[in-house]
Amino acid sequence: MATDRVDALVIFGATGDLAKLETFPALVGLVERGVLEVPVIGVARSGWDLEGFRDYAAQSLRRNGLDPDSGPGRDMLGLLRYVDGDLGDPATYEAMSREIGEGSRILYYLEVPPALFARIAEGISGVGRAAGARVMVEKPFGTDLRSAQALNETMLKYFPEDAIYRVDHWLGLDPLNDVLVARFANSMIEPLLTRDHVESIQITMAEAFDVADRGRFYDRTGATRDVVQNHMLQVLATVVADPPDGSGLLSWVDAKARVLSAIRPLTPEHTVRGQYEGYREVAGVDPVSTTETFTAVRLQLDSWRWAGVPILIRAGKTMPVTATEVSIRFRPVPLDLFDVPSPRPVNALRFRIWPTAAVVLSLAGKKPGIRREPQQQELVFAEHPGEDARPYDRLIGAALDGNRVLFARQDTVEAAWRVVDPILGDVVPLQRYPRGTWGPKEADDLLPEGDTWHDPTG
């Protein structure tokens, strides 16, 4: 095992939905790969004992198609410990400390609402278990810039910045690693990713489904807070940040911080908000809700590399497909030698992020026949349907190893909030759009002249 691995993993909120859906299956993957061999201590207020907690975890594994009775599933269940208690009671943290035992290097995973972060951090510190520890915290990390700064101040009272691992599960998606490899393992791609060659960048996160039974949560959140401020800006940073320096991928976190800080704060004129028809009838949603289920924005990046390049992001629910793609459109050739009819072939580099992974290069090739007539052709040079590890497997494994590359740092979180803060609330009019469409037609007004949205296919 690596020398910087931890002595125990403590999960607060270990009987919640995130643990059931993601954490327990991820822990099995970590056990199978030999990454997790230390006690896993669940802390929650459920009235259970250790047997009940293990049974809950076993049900989670079965629901995810994993065997809890043999192999890595059984081994993972054997690592589980449990503390039942109120998170506001010091006795809960004393019991947690006893379960940890002599270990001094602990990873705490806070799978709880941000309102509980301060109380948990205080409880950990109160029993002398904060020093030398690491802490993973789930999003949302704040609801705007001011709340994010307050939350950071609270956490920094108990843990140094390099001990705080802010989770954005999109950073654990394997296709984002495809972007990194495509950019930095190929000498001919990276030199083209500049304002001299790129005409525009688009990111579309389309979801064919609605808010379903999440109406009460979603109506307090909306698309901008739910996916644009975090997931989509992290994807953008992965695509446009400067290459890491000779120190390796650790400098990648710095590069992303610089590029996010260089994005101008959004304005209402560069924003379109939408709400799908029927949203207000969803259980838990305010009948006169103005919460957006669709956001489209046009960003400007003030850097030597990207100044003047239009960057467009849109994210919405009840769209025609569920897919996330990045489309980098290159400038046209300076001289048309072939009298190409409209629409002219477009040169583009496209990254498929979800649900499958693909890297696609769009080129102009010759149409068969006697004439020299170009036609659009696509070269798909990397595509795979699945992943070798779940996102939370990667994220928890990285935190166990002390690897911060897959996590958001304080300055990147606050920089992202600075970008979206001016458009939060109702400062941008709300447009209604039919289910099964690509959102409000007003989003087309954000496009550069002559450009169209790239619509992902299913």
Sequence and secondary structure as in RCSB ss.txt:
>XXXX:A:sequence
MATDRVDALVIFGATGDLAKLETFPALVGLVERGVLEVPVIGVARSGWDLEGFRDYAAQSLRRNGLDPDSGPGRD
MLGLLRYVDGDLGDPATYEAMSREIGEGSRILYYLEVPPALFARIAEGISGVGRAAGARVMVEKPFGTDLRSAQA
LNETMLKYFPEDAIYRVDHWLGLDPLNDVLVARFANSMIEPLLTRDHVESIQITMAEAFDVADRGRFYDRTGATR
DVVQNHMLQVLATVVADPPDGSGLLSWVDAKARVLSAIRPLTPEHTVRGQYEGYREVAGVDPVSTTETFTAVRLQ
LDSWRWAGVPILIRAGKTMPVTATEVSIRFRPVPLDLFDVPSPRPVNALRFRIWPTAAVVLSLAGKKPGIRREPQ
QQELVFAEHPGEDARPYDRLIGAALDGNRVLFARQDTVEAAWRVVDPILGDVVPLQRYPRGTWGPKEADDLLPEG
DTWHDPTG
>XXXX:A:secstr
  TT  SEEEEETTTSHHIIIIIHHHHHHHHHTT   S EEEEE SS  HHHHHHHHHHHHHHTT  SSSHHHHH
HHHHEEEEE  TT HHHHHHHHHHHTT   EEEEE S GGGHHHHHHHHHHTT  TT EEEEES   SSHHHHHH
HHHHHHTTS GGGEEEE GGGG HHHHHHHHHHHS TTTGGG STTTEEEEEEEEE SS  TT HHHHHTTHHII
IIIIIIIHHHHHHHHS    TT THHHHHHHHHHHHTB    GGGEEEEEETTGGGSTTS TT    SEEEEEE 
B STTTTT  EEEEEESS SS EEEEEEEE   SS SS   SS    EEEEEEESSEEEEEEEEEE SSSS  EE
EEEEEEEEES  SS HHHHHHHHHHHT  TTSB HHHHHHHHHHHGGG TTSS EEEE TTSSS GGGGGGS TT
        
